[in-house]
Amino acid sequence: MICYRDRTFCIADCTRTDCDVRMTPEVQAGADRWWAGFPGPAPIATGDRSAHCEYHQPKEQPDG
């Protein structure tokens, strides 16, 4: 199966904004433009890559 940009975009709850694999609205928009004219949503591979990311910065969790 093909997917947008042949990569897996990260959906982890992370504070980093400079990550080139972070799933963002801009990535979604690019995928939608790339897939325009084909039926269904653009194929985008996503996953939580935080377990193996040396740059992952988790968001603060509220005490509870």
A tleap script that builds the chain and sets N, CA, C and O, in Angstrom:
source leaprc.protein.ff14SB
mol = sequence {
  NMET ILE CYS TYR ARG ASP ARG THR PHE CYS
  ILE ALA ASP CYS THR ARG THR ASP CYS ASP
  VAL ARG MET THR PRO GLU VAL GLN ALA GLY
  ALA ASP ARG TRP TRP ALA GLY PHE PRO GLY
  PRO ALA PRO ILE ALA THR GLY ASP ARG SER
  ALA HIE CYS GLU TYR HIE GLN PRO LYS GLU
  GLN PRO ASP CGLY
}
set mol.1.N position { 0.834 -1.181 0.000 }
set mol.1.CA position { 0.000 0.000 0.000 }
set mol.1.C position { 0.879 1.244 0.000 }
set mol.1.O position { 1.917 1.290 0.660 }
set mol.2.N position { 0.455 2.222 -0.732 }
set mol.2.CA position { 1.176 3.492 -0.723 }
set mol.2.C position { 0.623 4.379 0.375 }
set mol.2.O position { -0.535 4.251 0.773 }
set mol.3.N position { 1.456 5.273 0.855 }
set mol.3.CA position { 0.990 6.258 1.821 }
set mol.3.C position { 1.743 7.562 1.568 }
set mol.3.O position { 2.798 7.581 0.934 }
set mol.4.N position { 1.179 8.626 2.072 }
set mol.4.CA position { 1.724 9.962 1.856 }
set mol.4.C position { 3.170 10.050 2.323 }
set mol.4.O position { 3.490 9.737 3.469 }
set mol.5.N position { 4.029 10.479 1.417 }
set mol.5.CA position { 5.459 10.703 1.640 }
set mol.5.C position { 6.223 9.463 2.105 }
set mol.5.O position { 7.347 9.587 2.590 }
set mol.6.N position { 5.646 8.284 1.968 }
set mol.6.CA position { 6.322 7.021 2.326 }
set mol.6.C position { 6.935 7.056 3.726 }
set mol.6.O position { 8.066 6.612 3.919 }
set mol.7.N position { 6.202 7.576 4.688 }
set mol.7.CA position { 6.701 7.610 6.059 }
set mol.7.C position { 5.550 7.478 7.033 }
set mol.7.O position { 4.384 7.622 6.666 }
set mol.8.N position { 5.893 7.205 8.269 }
set mol.8.CA position { 4.899 7.132 9.328 }
set mol.8.C position { 4.977 8.416 10.141 }
set mol.8.O position { 6.024 8.749 10.696 }
set mol.9.N position { 3.874 9.124 10.205 }
set mol.9.CA position { 3.814 10.363 10.967 }
set mol.9.C position { 3.440 10.055 12.412 }
set mol.9.O position { 2.635 9.165 12.685 }
set mol.10.N position { 4.031 10.798 13.318 }
set mol.10.CA position { 3.874 10.539 14.748 }
set mol.10.C position { 2.665 11.274 15.312 }
set mol.10.O position { 2.457 12.460 15.054 }
set mol.11.N position { 1.873 10.540 16.089 }
set mol.11.CA position { 0.691 11.111 16.726 }
set mol.11.C position { 0.853 11.183 18.251 }
set mol.11.O position { -0.130 11.359 18.971 }
set mol.12.N position { 2.083 11.048 18.735 }
set mol.12.CA position { 2.338 11.100 20.181 }
set mol.12.C position { 1.982 12.472 20.740 }
set mol.12.O position { 2.060 13.480 20.038 }
set mol.13.N position { 1.597 12.496 21.994 }
set mol.13.CA position { 1.295 13.734 22.706 }
set mol.13.C position { 2.634 14.354 23.109 }
set mol.13.O position { 3.167 14.050 24.176 }
set mol.14.N position { 3.169 15.214 22.258 }
set mol.14.CA position { 4.529 15.724 22.405 }
set mol.14.C position { 4.531 17.245 22.285 }
set mol.14.O position { 3.721 17.818 21.556 }
set mol.15.N position { 5.440 17.891 22.999 }
set mol.15.CA position { 5.518 19.355 22.949 }
set mol.15.C position { 6.403 19.873 21.825 }
set mol.15.O position { 6.383 21.069 21.533 }
set mol.16.N position { 7.171 19.013 21.193 }
set mol.16.CA position { 8.064 19.475 20.116 }
set mol.16.C position { 7.260 19.909 18.905 }
set mol.16.O position { 6.347 19.207 18.470 }
set mol.17.N position { 7.601 21.059 18.368 }
set mol.17.CA position { 6.928 21.538 17.158 }
set mol.17.C position { 7.852 21.513 15.953 }
set mol.17.O position { 7.412 21.764 14.831 }
set mol.18.N position { 9.128 21.213 16.168 }
set mol.18.CA position { 10.098 21.226 15.070 }
set mol.18.C position { 10.390 19.829 14.521 }
set mol.18.O position { 11.391 19.641 13.829 }
set mol.19.N position { 9.554 18.869 14.812 }
set mol.19.CA position { 9.757 17.489 14.383 }
set mol.19.C position { 9.245 17.308 12.950 }
set mol.19.O position { 8.131 17.726 12.633 }
set mol.20.N position { 10.042 16.695 12.096 }
set mol.20.CA position { 9.637 16.532 10.702 }
set mol.20.C position { 8.722 15.335 10.458 }
set mol.20.O position { 8.287 15.124 9.326 }
set mol.21.N position { 8.422 14.553 11.480 }
set mol.21.CA position { 7.483 13.442 11.316 }
set mol.21.C position { 6.211 13.635 12.149 }
set mol.21.O position { 5.397 12.719 12.257 }
set mol.22.N position { 6.043 14.794 12.723 }
set mol.22.CA position { 4.853 15.080 13.540 }
set mol.22.C position { 3.626 15.220 12.636 }
set mol.22.O position { 3.673 15.914 11.620 }
set mol.23.N position { 2.543 14.567 13.006 }
set mol.23.CA position { 1.291 14.682 12.269 }
set mol.23.C position { 0.654 16.010 12.628 }
set mol.23.O position { 0.311 16.254 13.785 }
set mol.24.N position { 0.497 16.865 11.634 }
set mol.24.CA position { -0.034 18.210 11.836 }
set mol.24.C position { -1.153 18.483 10.834 }
set mol.24.O position { -1.321 17.722 9.881 }
set mol.25.N position { -1.910 19.544 11.031 }
set mol.25.CA position { -2.908 19.921 10.025 }
set mol.25.C position { -2.262 20.210 8.656 }
set mol.25.O position { -2.877 19.978 7.615 }
set mol.26.N position { -1.034 20.711 8.668 }
set mol.26.CA position { -0.338 20.976 7.409 }
set mol.26.C position { -0.019 19.676 6.672 }
set mol.26.O position { -0.122 19.612 5.447 }
set mol.27.N position { 0.366 18.649 7.412 }
set mol.27.CA position { 0.612 17.332 6.801 }
set mol.27.C position { -0.687 16.810 6.197 }
set mol.27.O position { -0.698 16.317 5.069 }
set mol.28.N position { -1.776 16.916 6.945 }
set mol.28.CA position { -3.075 16.466 6.441 }
set mol.28.C position { -3.452 17.203 5.164 }
set mol.28.O position { -3.908 16.586 4.201 }
set mol.29.N position { -3.267 18.515 5.149 }
set mol.29.CA position { -3.601 19.317 3.969 }
set mol.29.C position { -2.744 18.909 2.774 }
set mol.29.O position { -3.247 18.813 1.654 }
set mol.30.N position { -1.466 18.670 3.001 }
set mol.30.CA position { -0.592 18.225 1.918 }
set mol.30.C position { -1.017 16.875 1.367 }
set mol.30.O position { -1.007 16.655 0.156 }
set mol.31.N position { -1.386 15.982 2.259 }
set mol.31.CA position { -1.847 14.655 1.832 }
set mol.31.C position { -3.141 14.771 1.046 }
set mol.31.O position { -3.326 14.076 0.047 }
set mol.32.N position { -4.031 15.638 1.485 }
set mol.32.CA position { -5.290 15.823 0.766 }
set mol.32.C position { -5.058 16.372 -0.636 }
set mol.32.O position { -5.724 15.950 -1.581 }
set mol.33.N position { -4.122 17.308 -0.784 }
set mol.33.CA position { -3.787 17.839 -2.116 }
set mol.33.C position { -3.177 16.743 -2.985 }
set mol.33.O position { -3.517 16.614 -4.162 }
set mol.34.N position { -2.275 15.957 -2.401 }
set mol.34.CA position { -1.613 14.864 -3.120 }
set mol.34.C position { -2.629 13.831 -3.598 }
set mol.34.O position { -2.490 13.306 -4.703 }
set mol.35.N position { -3.636 13.530 -2.802 }
set mol.35.CA position { -4.597 12.477 -3.082 }
set mol.35.C position { -5.824 12.987 -3.850 }
set mol.35.O position { -6.704 12.195 -4.189 }
set mol.36.N position { -5.896 14.277 -4.126 }
set mol.36.CA position { -7.065 14.868 -4.786 }
set mol.36.C position { -7.399 14.106 -6.067 }
set mol.36.O position { -6.518 13.785 -6.865 }
set mol.37.N position { -8.673 13.828 -6.244 }
set mol.37.CA position { -9.132 13.128 -7.434 }
set mol.37.C position { -9.292 11.631 -7.254 }
set mol.37.O position { -9.901 10.970 -8.095 }
set mol.38.N position { -8.763 11.092 -6.182 }
set mol.38.CA position { -8.927 9.663 -5.889 }
set mol.38.C position { -10.032 9.502 -4.848 }
set mol.38.O position { -10.250 10.395 -4.028 }
set mol.39.N position { -10.721 8.381 -4.878 }
set mol.39.CA position { -11.801 8.189 -3.897 }
set mol.39.C position { -11.266 7.951 -2.485 }
set mol.39.O position { -10.188 7.387 -2.293 }
set mol.40.N position { -12.046 8.394 -1.511 }
set mol.40.CA position { -11.708 8.155 -0.113 }
set mol.40.C position { -10.663 9.112 0.414 }
set mol.40.O position { -10.135 9.948 -0.319 }
set mol.41.N position { -10.367 8.976 1.715 }
set mol.41.CA position { -9.373 9.858 2.337 }
set mol.41.C position { -7.950 9.504 1.899 }
set mol.41.O position { -7.674 8.372 1.500 }
set mol.42.N position { -7.068 10.475 1.978 }
set mol.42.CA position { -5.659 10.255 1.640 }
set mol.42.C position { -5.056 9.221 2.583 }
set mol.42.O position { -5.271 9.295 3.792 }
set mol.43.N position { -4.303 8.255 2.051 }
set mol.43.CA position { -3.660 7.273 2.926 }
set mol.43.C position { -2.441 7.884 3.614 }
set mol.43.O position { -1.468 8.266 2.964 }
set mol.44.N position { -2.516 7.966 4.932 }
set mol.44.CA position { -1.424 8.510 5.734 }
set mol.44.C position { -1.106 7.488 6.820 }
set mol.44.O position { -1.983 7.116 7.599 }
set mol.45.N position { 0.139 7.036 6.874 }
set mol.45.CA position { 0.555 6.112 7.923 }
set mol.45.C position { 0.839 6.921 9.180 }
set mol.45.O position { 1.588 7.896 9.139 }
set mol.46.N position { 0.239 6.515 10.302 }
set mol.46.CA position { 0.450 7.202 11.573 }
set mol.46.C position { 0.707 6.197 12.684 }
set mol.46.O position { 0.311 5.035 12.599 }
set mol.47.N position { 1.372 6.663 13.717 }
set mol.47.CA position { 1.622 5.831 14.878 }
set mol.47.C position { 2.278 6.642 15.970 }
set mol.47.O position { 2.806 7.725 15.719 }
set mol.48.N position { 2.245 6.130 17.160 }
set mol.48.CA position { 2.906 6.770 18.294 }
set mol.48.C position { 4.359 6.307 18.306 }
set mol.48.O position { 4.649 5.171 18.682 }
set mol.49.N position { 5.263 7.177 17.898 }
set mol.49.CA position { 6.676 6.841 17.781 }
set mol.49.C position { 7.476 7.234 19.025 }
set mol.49.O position { 8.704 7.146 19.016 }
set mol.50.N position { 6.809 7.661 20.083 }
set mol.50.CA position { 7.492 8.206 21.254 }
set mol.50.C position { 8.384 7.199 21.973 }
set mol.50.O position { 9.403 7.592 22.542 }
set mol.51.N position { 8.043 5.942 21.967 }
set mol.51.CA position { 8.821 4.931 22.699 }
set mol.51.C position { 10.249 4.806 22.178 }
set mol.51.O position { 11.148 4.414 22.921 }
set mol.52.N position { 10.459 5.133 20.915 }
set mol.52.CA position { 11.787 4.985 20.319 }
set mol.52.C position { 12.368 6.314 19.827 }
set mol.52.O position { 13.334 6.334 19.065 }
set mol.53.N position { 11.777 7.409 20.266 }
set mol.53.CA position { 12.231 8.728 19.816 }
set mol.53.C position { 13.090 9.387 20.885 }
set mol.53.O position { 12.625 9.650 21.993 }
set mol.54.N position { 14.336 9.649 20.547 }
set mol.54.CA position { 15.233 10.271 21.528 }
set mol.54.C position { 14.899 11.741 21.768 }
set mol.54.O position { 15.400 12.333 22.724 }
set mol.55.N position { 14.066 12.340 20.926 }
set mol.55.CA position { 13.718 13.752 21.053 }
set mol.55.C position { 12.322 13.976 21.642 }
set mol.55.O position { 11.900 15.121 21.807 }
set mol.56.N position { 11.608 12.902 21.959 }
set mol.56.CA position { 10.240 13.025 22.471 }
set mol.56.C position { 10.221 13.824 23.764 }
set mol.56.O position { 10.995 13.564 24.685 }
set mol.57.N position { 9.319 14.803 23.817 }
set mol.57.CA position { 9.121 15.627 25.006 }
set mol.57.C position { 7.647 15.560 25.380 }
set mol.57.O position { 6.833 16.290 24.814 }
set mol.58.N position { 7.292 14.687 26.334 }
set mol.58.CA position { 5.879 14.530 26.671 }
set mol.58.C position { 5.289 15.788 27.296 }
set mol.58.O position { 5.981 16.555 27.965 }
set mol.59.N position { 3.999 15.980 27.062 }
set mol.59.CA position { 3.295 17.098 27.680 }
set mol.59.C position { 3.113 16.804 29.157 }
set mol.59.O position { 3.021 15.646 29.564 }
set mol.60.N position { 3.061 17.848 29.946 }
set mol.60.CA position { 2.819 17.705 31.386 }
set mol.60.C position { 1.444 17.107 31.596 }
set mol.60.O position { 0.473 17.525 30.964 }
set mol.61.N position { 1.361 16.134 32.480 }
set mol.61.CA position { 0.082 15.517 32.830 }
set mol.61.C position { -0.449 16.200 34.092 }
set mol.61.O position { 0.291 16.385 35.058 }
set mol.62.N position { -1.729 16.574 34.082 }
set mol.62.CA position { -2.282 17.211 35.290 }
set mol.62.C position { -2.313 16.210 36.439 }
set mol.62.O position { -2.571 15.022 36.241 }
set mol.63.N position { -2.048 16.707 37.631 }
set mol.63.CA position { -2.128 15.844 38.825 }
set mol.63.C position { -3.585 15.486 39.061 }
set mol.63.O position { -4.480 16.316 38.901 }
set mol.64.N position { -3.803 14.263 39.433 }
set mol.64.CA position { -5.183 13.915 39.625 }
set mol.64.C position { -5.321 12.714 40.374 }
set mol.64.O position { -6.440 12.271 40.631 }
savepdb mol mol.pdb
quit
